[in-house]
């Protein structure tokens, strides 16, 4: 299901809500998301290059985690 279809379905379901509490919670969530979107800033080219250089250095010095090890570790979290 594409994003536009999901939005339409969500709006239809939202319009059926009768709960003041539920609507208030959605309003708070929407305000929070809008605020976070406004606070996001793209990183500078210098920061981008610094991160790339750091990652290359980590790889060169074998400070990396194998994907299988990472998955195994994540599975222990739950």
Beta strands, then each sheet from edge to edge (+ up, - down):
end
